[in-house]
Structure formats: structure tokens, C-alpha cells
Amino acid sequence: MNMELRPADLVNDWWQAVLRGFTTAEVPSISTPVVLGILAAAVVLSIPRVTWRWFGLYVTFVHELGHAFAALMTGRVVHGLRIGLDHSGQLQSSGRGKFGAAWSGFWGYPCPAVVGVALICSVSAGRSGAAMSIGALVLLLALIFLRNFTGIFVALCSAAIAQLLVMFASASTVSHVVLGLGIALEVGAIRDWFKVASVHTRRRDRLASSDAYILARSTGVPSLLWLVAFAVVIGASAALSARVVWGMLA
């Protein structure tokens, strides 16, 4: 018997696993200790510098994808994006009109929070498998836009984990991972907002790297209003996430 696995067979198995994610519907049994444990893990990932150094790269990746997809929504052309080990990021896009540039510039900091609440809602709706399948596909497509080694490394690691979960993890495991990732992104988005706010108060030598500052220069709207707008979206996402998780417990 020939037990040799061909690349075409592996690709087919992977694709079937991705498709199964869209047909699987399971609302996991979430207890208070589990949620508290997941929240603790999210805090450990996002607060201590030693762990944030690495998880923050993923949050930056989601941040830059927010810029990229917002740009594509308005018809702009995305030429590439870069991620630095210092959690910096840069998106290169072009297009006509100021609205597209402002729309793309806005959706960096709020994106991790919005993705986080979407993941949590998918768990509540029993669609965590679909969320993981979509995430696996998006992470692979994101490789098209990346233009530096750090960005490609972060994308490949994230994509590899997503593909392994899609192919081999049980529905319950996927649900708990998606819930944990959603909560971690909420915590990470909040931490990143305080980081950019500090640039405008205590570390003004780094203003040129702030999305709020860049938006203020290109639109004439003060940086403070952009920071408030970021906070409104992030806060609303975090509040909705908490409500959804509370509803799952109830």
C-alpha cells in the first residue's frame, strides 16, 4: 500500500478543513473560571514587557491590516506594508481624494479591538470555526502585502498556527482559542491606545510616528479629536465584548 502523502493531498485536506469551519456550529460551555483564566492569559500577553514584545508584534500586524483593508475599501492601491521589531508599522498606498487616505489612516488603532469583538461574537454565535477559517485565509492573503522580513515572519507564524488549528484542533479547542484571542486583542488595543496617547503628552519627540498626528496634518482636524475617536471605537468594542462574554456566562 502506498502511504506517501502528495502535496496535492495535503492541500485538499487543508481546504476541506477550512470548509468544515464554515459548516461547524457549536456554542461552547464557558464557565466563570475559564473566562477568568482566559482574561488572565490575555493580560499576561499584553501587559508585561517581556510578553508584549512578542504578542505586540501580532497586534501591530492586525493594526497594519486594518490600514490596508480600509484603504482597499475606498479603492486605494496597497503597495506594501512593513512591521518593525519595535512595534512600528508602515503602510504604503496610493489613490485619489483625501477621504480614502483619512479612512485608511483611522482604522489602525481601532482594528484590533474591532477584530477582537468580532471573534468573541463568533464564539457566542457558535461560529468560531468560521472565524478561524476566515482568519487562516486572511493571514495567507496578507503575505501578498508584506515587504520586510519581520512582517513576513509574524505573518507566517500566525498563519501556521491558524492552519494547524483549522486542520487538527477540536471544535471546543478552536472556540476557546478564538475567545482567548478576541479578549487578548481587546486588551492589546487598549494598551496601544495608551501608548499613542503618551506620545502626545510625554514623548512628543515621537509625534511623527503617531497616526493621530499624521491624520491631523493631512485633514486639519486636531490630533486630540482623532485620539478621542480611536478611544470611542476601542471602548465600544471592549464594552460589547464584555457584554457578550457576560451573556455567554449567563
C-alpha positions in Angstrom: 0.0 0.0 0.0 1.4 3.4 -1.0 1.1 5.7 2.1 3.0 8.5 0.5 1.4 11.9 1.0 1.4 14.1 -2.0 1.3 17.9 -1.8 -2.0 17.9 -3.7 -3.5 15.6 -1.0 -2.3 17.9 1.8 -3.7 21.0 0.1 -7.0 19.2 -0.4 -7.1 18.1 3.2 -6.4 21.7 4.3 -9.1 23.1 2.0 -11.6 20.6 3.3 -10.7 21.5 6.9 -11.2 25.2 6.0 -14.6 24.5 4.5 -15.6 22.4 7.6 -15.1 25.5 9.7 -17.9 27.3 7.9 -20.3 24.4 8.5 -19.5 23.7 12.1 -21.8 25.4 14.6 -21.1 24.9 18.3 -21.6 27.3 21.3 -19.0 26.1 23.9 -19.8 25.7 27.5 -18.0 28.7 29.1 -17.6 28.9 32.9 -16.6 31.8 35.0 -13.2 30.2 36.0 -12.4 29.6 32.3 -13.2 33.2 31.4 -11.1 34.5 34.3 -8.3 32.2 33.2 -8.5 33.5 29.6 -8.6 37.1 30.8 -5.6 36.5 33.0 -3.7 35.0 30.0 -4.7 38.0 27.8 -3.4 40.4 30.5 -0.1 38.3 30.8 0.3 38.6 27.0 -0.4 42.3 26.8 0.9 44.0 29.9 4.4 42.6 30.9 7.0 43.9 28.5 8.6 40.5 28.1 5.5 39.0 26.6 4.2 42.2 24.9 7.4 42.3 23.0 6.2 39.3 21.0 2.4 39.5 21.2 2.6 43.2 20.4 4.0 42.2 17.0 0.8 40.4 16.3 -1.3 43.3 17.4 0.8 45.6 15.2 0.2 43.2 12.3 -3.6 43.4 12.8 -3.2 47.2 13.2 -1.5 47.5 9.8 -4.0 45.1 8.2 -6.7 47.5 9.4 -5.0 50.3 7.4 -4.6 48.0 4.4 -8.2 46.8 4.2 -9.6 50.2 4.9 -7.5 51.5 2.0 -8.8 48.8 -0.3 -12.4 49.6 0.8 -12.0 53.1 -0.7 -10.4 51.9 -3.9 -6.8 52.8 -3.0 -4.0 50.7 -4.2 -1.9 49.0 -1.5 1.8 48.7 -2.4 3.0 47.0 0.7 3.3 47.1 4.5 6.2 46.8 6.9 6.4 45.8 10.6 9.3 46.6 12.8 10.6 44.7 15.8 9.9 47.9 17.8 6.2 47.5 17.0 6.3 50.2 14.4 4.4 49.8 11.1 4.2 51.4 7.8 1.6 51.1 5.0 2.3 52.3 1.5 -0.9 53.0 -0.6 -1.9 55.4 -3.2 -5.2 56.8 -4.6 -7.2 59.9 -5.3 -9.0 62.0 -2.8 -8.4 62.8 0.9 -11.2 60.7 2.2 -9.6 57.4 1.3 -6.3 58.4 3.0 -8.1 59.5 6.1 -10.3 56.4 6.3 -7.3 54.2 5.9 -5.3 56.2 8.5 -8.0 56.0 11.0 -8.5 52.2 11.1 -5.2 51.2 12.5 -5.6 51.5 16.3 -9.3 50.5 16.4 -8.8 47.5 14.2 -7.5 45.0 16.9 -10.5 46.0 19.1 -13.0 45.5 16.2 -11.4 42.2 15.2 -11.5 41.2 18.9 -15.2 41.8 19.4 -15.9 40.1 16.0 -14.1 37.0 17.3 -15.9 37.0 20.6 -19.3 37.4 18.9 -18.4 34.5 16.6 -17.9 32.3 19.6 -21.2 33.4 21.1 -22.9 32.6 17.9 -21.3 29.2 17.6 -19.3 30.2 14.6 -15.8 30.1 16.0 -14.8 27.6 13.3 -15.8 30.0 10.6 -13.9 32.8 12.3 -10.8 30.6 12.4 -11.2 29.6 8.8 -11.6 33.2 7.7 -8.6 34.2 9.8 -6.5 31.4 8.2 -7.3 32.6 4.7 -6.8 36.3 5.6 -3.4 35.6 7.1 -2.2 33.8 4.0 -3.5 36.6 1.7 -1.7 39.2 3.9 1.6 37.8 2.7 0.9 39.5 -0.6 1.3 42.9 1.0 4.3 42.4 3.3 7.6 43.8 2.3 10.1 43.1 5.1 11.4 40.1 7.0 9.8 40.9 10.3 6.4 41.3 8.8 6.7 38.1 6.8 7.9 36.2 9.9 5.0 37.4 12.0 2.5 36.6 9.2 4.0 33.1 8.6 4.0 32.2 12.3 0.4 33.5 12.7 -0.7 31.7 9.6 0.9 28.4 10.6 -0.8 28.4 14.0 -4.1 29.2 12.3 -3.7 26.4 9.7 -2.8 23.8 12.4 -5.8 24.8 14.5 -8.1 24.6 11.4 -6.8 21.1 10.5 -6.2 19.4 13.8 -7.9 21.1 16.7 -11.3 20.1 18.0 -14.3 22.4 17.8 -14.1 23.1 21.5 -10.4 23.9 21.4 -11.0 26.3 18.5 -13.8 28.0 20.3 -11.6 28.6 23.4 -8.6 29.8 21.3 -10.8 32.2 19.4 -12.3 33.6 22.6 -8.9 34.0 24.1 -7.5 35.7 21.0 -10.5 38.1 20.9 -10.1 39.1 24.6 -6.3 39.4 24.1 -6.8 41.7 21.1 -9.2 43.9 23.2 -6.5 44.2 26.0 -3.8 44.9 23.4 -5.9 47.6 21.6 -6.4 49.4 24.9 -2.7 49.2 25.8 -1.8 50.5 22.3 -4.2 53.4 22.7 -2.5 54.5 25.9 0.8 54.1 24.1 -0.1 56.5 21.3 -1.8 58.9 23.8 1.5 59.1 25.7 3.3 60.1 22.5 1.1 63.3 22.5 1.8 64.0 26.2 5.1 62.7 27.4 7.1 61.6 24.4 6.4 64.3 21.8 9.7 63.6 20.1 7.9 60.6 18.5 4.9 62.5 17.2 5.8 61.9 13.6 5.0 58.2 14.1 1.5 58.8 15.6 -1.5 58.1 13.3 -3.4 60.8 15.1 -0.7 63.3 14.3 -0.5 62.2 10.7 -4.2 62.4 10.3 -4.2 65.9 11.9 -1.7 67.1 9.4 -3.5 65.7 6.4 -7.0 66.7 7.4 -6.7 69.8 9.7 -8.7 68.0 12.4 -6.8 68.2 15.7 -4.9 65.2 17.0 -7.0 65.2 20.2 -10.2 64.5 18.3 -8.6 61.6 16.4 -7.4 60.2 19.7 -10.9 60.5 21.1 -12.3 58.8 18.0 -9.9 55.9 18.5 -10.9 55.7 22.1 -14.6 55.7 21.3 -14.3 52.7 18.9 -12.0 50.8 21.2 -14.1 51.5 24.2 -17.3 50.5 22.5 -15.7 47.3 21.2 -14.4 46.4 24.7 -17.8 47.1 26.3 -19.6 45.0 23.7 -17.1 42.2 24.2 -17.7 42.3 27.9 -21.4 42.2 27.4 -21.2 39.2 25.0 -18.9 37.2 27.3 -21.3 38.0 30.3 -24.2 36.8 28.2 -22.4 33.5 27.5 -21.9 33.0 31.2 -25.5 33.9 32.0 
